[in-house]
Amino acid sequence: MMSYDVEALRAREFPWTQQGEQIFLDNAKTGALPSRAVETLKSWAELRAAPHRLTPYQDLEVFQKTRELVAKLIGAKIGEIACMPNTTYGINVASLGLPLKSGDVVLTYDGEYPADVYPWMSLARKGVKLELIPKLDGLQDEARLLEEMKRPEVKAVTMSWVSFSTGFRADLETIGRACRERGIYFVVDAIQGVGAASLDVSKLHIDVLACGGQKWLLAPWGSGFVYVREALIPELEPMVVGWLAMRSSEEFTRMVDYDFVYYDDARRYQINTLPAPDFAGLNASLELFFELGPESVAEHIEGVVSEAVQWALANGDKVRLVTPADPAKRAGVLAIAPRDPVAASEALSAAKIFHSLREGAIRLSPHCFNTREEMGRALEVLGGERP
Ligand SMILES: Cc1ncc(COP(=O)(O)O)c(C=O)c1O
């Protein structure tokens, strides 16, 4: 695997890492924008200040580029990708559009991120029931889920690819296959995974995958995408209908002919107007991933995370490793529970180490620009904080 020069990357794209003493290990909350995305946002603000400089379809070209780049990143066809302003919108494309009816059951894990719970809970109004699979030893219980999926009333399964709190990485292959065998829809929230780990949807049985750009894709707020499996598109009704979702919208000189024919691809789920500058920023960040190599980025993150996993295993008297130790079961989100999480969080903050406190654990989430030394510093503080 090709690796890249982290110091050069820091100097070029994340110059603030070389100014001040702060260590940023909180990309699972908000990813850092690379300089090229910052420059892109600035140039779009300047264009808007003098809009005569915009070319006629400059915004629409940005969305098309996003669809191309995202498709390349996750192994999808461009027709399977629609631009979305956040993860939630993509999840709602599934929850509102899937043909679920009274008596159907949707399964997810207890402890899922609320964006993956409330949209499905709201289906109670039409008699669809969301059931939560309890955790086992604090982690997502895949075996129990697979067992529950045998019930005939289960019609959809939804989950995060990587859990925001435990860092548990779902086995999308096994769950997807089980869904396909039983005719169950499989909906994935990938915001804590895409950008940190590699994904090839062409080899998985996922029906809908939603992802915001603001975390591991190092992209602006307001950018994101949804993947809808090609064969599902005719069946998945758009529940919010956009004017650019129609084929006729391509012809701006005949806008009021009102020809109600959706695009036959995922653009039928897209709503406009979307924030073009934010998507241009996402495109810039995606180009950075392709320059570094998405696999190399994933490998780099794994190197930094595994440093901490080994440390936590060796320091079991001080901390409890919440995230599974097995590299196949985790990605960039690492949760470590000290005996006193609040005191540990305060000690990290005092040392200017940016992290999150989630569900009683310290969450550390390094990205392509973080170093093992930075992670080491965080571990020193975590260890030293113990009585
Ligand atoms: C698993 C997960 N899903 C969704 C979100 C956010 O959703 P949205 O992009 O809709 O704000 C987060 C974090 O904020 C998250 O961790």
The ligand as an ORCA input file, in Angstrom:
! r2SCAN-3c Opt
* xyz 0 1
  C     -24.174      8.035     13.102
  C     -24.532      9.465     12.831
  N     -25.534      9.740     11.986
  C     -25.870     11.000     11.697
  C     -25.202     12.072     12.261
  C     -25.575     13.457     11.876
  O     -26.642     13.491     10.989
  P     -26.835     14.741     10.022
  O     -25.750     14.653      8.964
  O     -28.176     14.554      9.460
  O     -26.730     15.951     10.872
  C     -24.159     11.823     13.163
  C     -23.397     12.886     13.865
  O     -23.695     13.986     14.083
  C     -23.819     10.484     13.447
  O     -22.815     10.208     14.272
*
